[in-house]
Amino acid sequence: MNRFLAGFGLFTLGLLCLAYGGLTARGQMPGTFNPVSVGVSGGGVACTPNSQGATSLAVGDANVFALLHFDNNGTDNAIVPHNLTLNGGAVYSTTQSKFGGYALSIPTAATSFAQQANGMLGGGTGIGSGDLTVEAWMYWPALPSLFGLLGDDQATNMALIGNPNLAVQIAGATTTFTPTISAITVNAWHHVAVTRPAATGIAALYLDGVSQTYSTGSSAGVFGNATSGLKIGRSYSASYVMPNNSFIDEVRISNLIRYTANFIPPVLPFCNPVAPSASSTYRYWRLDIVSGTSGPARVAEWTMNTSGVNQIPLMTGATTSGVTITSAGTQGAGFEQWLAADRTPSTFWYSGPSGATYLKLDFGASNAKHIDNYTIQADPNALAATGWTLKGSNDDTFYFNIDTQSAQTWTAGQIRSYTPPAYP
């Protein structure tokens, strides 16, 4: 099992390395994608666009969960930033760098690493349930028997790198590969990328742009959920750590498959993603609820109106007439999300035990809506949400704030109407 996990970690670390290092100046995979032009970041610095594997530059940007340049700061450059904290002497160092003059330095095995706060990835649900690409550049002064480059706080959700086999493991399921880590030279930068399609669960591994043959297994599940923070430089266990005095640079995590064939590793850092433009219509609408009367929130009925007409159909399940309602969680059977729009005030959505949650509406592809009014009805016990922000999105990644309410108090069954400020 240790070799399996270690191999998985190696795979993941390589993937992260690839992401952080970026693509080639062309940003392409021979025989797979057309060349992508070199982009320009702030200050006129050339960079590799995030559009590889995506239908457009804007879509590619939206697919970036995390982009870590490590250039002397602790905030990544994803559209929605994730701040990092440094532990155990880890620093942003100029001793080694693939791009930008800085890299994450791991001076002491097991204790040195960077970490995101709990619940940052995937809006608290973690990443990896859909298509996934993790990539980075890594620099090792030595190759130990077991080491981890990426992981979280849970034993079943991790990404490790190990010797002699390479493997990727997510949530306890692993894809192993035939090459040995001894093929990687020490005291040099190497680009590693891992892709894991949701459809098959079988990961692909690329070392310096060369596809490696998998032997057994599949990698399923997610990492970085609401109760765990992503670690960079080690896994959940002190047994799987980076070597002393190693370095990591240009980490990128994406929710799409960026590589399907051999490619030339990037020669430029990735461009910082560009947020999409505000719109007058949105496909996805979300009530980001800060708190409820009893901690968790309850919503008996929720309407989203355009010119006085409720755009949410009478819901009879999670999806009705092409419209889907989801949330960060429920209290279980009888409190499902769609009960917040079933036209029956005596039934209601009751969120999970956390006070911070969301209720999300998807109108479906090519069915974006402009909402000029919405209503919320308290459940029969008046345990309704007390504070929230209504948000809109067309990619389910970057959300625009439309309306914010706080300090709401309720009587049982009360209905309140809200008119958002003009947007975009």
Residue, then its C-alpha position, 0 to 999 in steps of 0.5 A: m500500500n505504501r508503494f501504491l500511495a507513494g506512486f500516486g503521490l509522485f504522479t500527482l506531484g508531477l501533475l502539479c509541477l506541470a501546472y505550475g510550470g505552464l505549457t510551451a510557448r505554443g501551449q499545445m499537445p502535438g496531434t491533439f490541440n492547435p497551437v495557442s498564441v502566447g499571452v501577455s500578463g500585467g506589465g507586458v510579461a509574456c505567458t502561456p494562455n490557460s486555453q489548452g484543452a478548452t474551447s476558448l481562452a475565457v473558458g480555459d481561464a474559468n477552468v482554473f481552480a488554482l494557479l500558484h506562481f509562488d512569486n514571493n506571495g501567499t495568494d494564488n492567481a485563480i479567478v477566485p483566489h486561495n490564500l496560502t500559509l507556510n509551515g515548518g520553515a517553507v518559504y518563497s525562495t530565490t535559490q531555485s525557480k522555474f519561472g518568475g524568480y521564486a519557488l516554494s522551498i521545502p527545506t525540511a521533510a515532513t514539516s515544511f509545506a504550504q497549505q490552503a485554508n479548509g474548504m477552499l477548493g471547489g467551494g468547500t466540496g473539494i475537486g476531482s468529482g469531474d474532469l481533473t488536471v493537476e500539474a507542476w514543476m518540481y526540483w529534487p536534490a535526492l529521490p527518497s523511497l517515499f515522498g508526497l507533493l500534494g495532499d489534504d488532511q484525510a487519509t483517503n483523499m491525497a496525491l502522492i509521489g513515490n519510488p520506485n513506481l509512479a501512481v496517482q491516488i484519489a480517495g483510495a482508488t489508484t492508477t499505477f504506472t510502469p516507469t520508475i522514478s529513477a528516470i528523473t534526474v536530480n538537481a533539475w526541474h521536471h514537469v509532471a502532469v496528471t489528468r483524470p477523466a470523470a468518465t473512466g476514472i483512469a488517470a494519465l501521467y505525463l513526465d516532461g510531456v511524455s505519456q506514461t503507460y498505466s498498468t492497473g487501477s483507477s483514481a476516483g473521488v475528490f480531495g480538499n473538501a470542506t473539512s480539509g485544506l490542500k497541502i503542497g509539499r507533503s501529503y496527509s501523512a508524514s511518511y509521504v513528504m518532499p525531500n529536504n531542500s526540494f522546490i515546487d513551482e508553477v502549480r495549476i489545478s484545472n477542472l478539465i482534461r488539458y492533455t491527451a497526447n505527448f506535448i512539449p512542456p511549457v517555456l513560459p508561466f501560465c497567464n493569470p486567469v481573466a474573470p468573465s465579464a458581467s452579464s445581464t443574464y445568468r444560467y446559474w443562480r446561488l444563494d450563498i447563505v451566511s447563517g440561519t436562525s438555528g445555525p443551519a438554514r431552512v427555506a420553505e419556498w424560493t421564487m426567482n422572478t422576471s417581470g412578475v413570473n417565477q422562472i423556477p418550475l414546480m419542482t417534483g424532484a432534483t431536476t424538473s423541466g431542465v431546471t436543477i436545484t442543488s446545495a452544499g448539503t441537506q439534513g437528509a431524506g425529507f429535506e431535499q433541495w427541490l422542496a424549496a420550490d415545490r409550491t408547498p410551504s409545509t415542506f422545506w429544504y433544510s441545509g446540512p449541519s454547517g451554518a455556511t451553505y448555499l442553495k443553487l439553481d441551474f436553468g440549463a444550457s442556453n437558458a440564462k435568465h435575468i432575475d429582477n425579483y426573488t422571494i423567500q418563504a420561511d419554513p413553518n417554524a420560522l427557522a429561515a436563512t438570516g443572511w445571504t448573497l444572491k449570485g449569478s454565473n454562466d460557468d458555475t465557477f466565477y459568480f457575480n454578487i447580485d444582492t446581499q441581505s443580512a440580519q433578516t428575522w422571520t415569523a413562521g411561514q413569512i414571505r419576503s420579496y427582494t429586488p436586486p440592484a440593477y446589473p450588470 
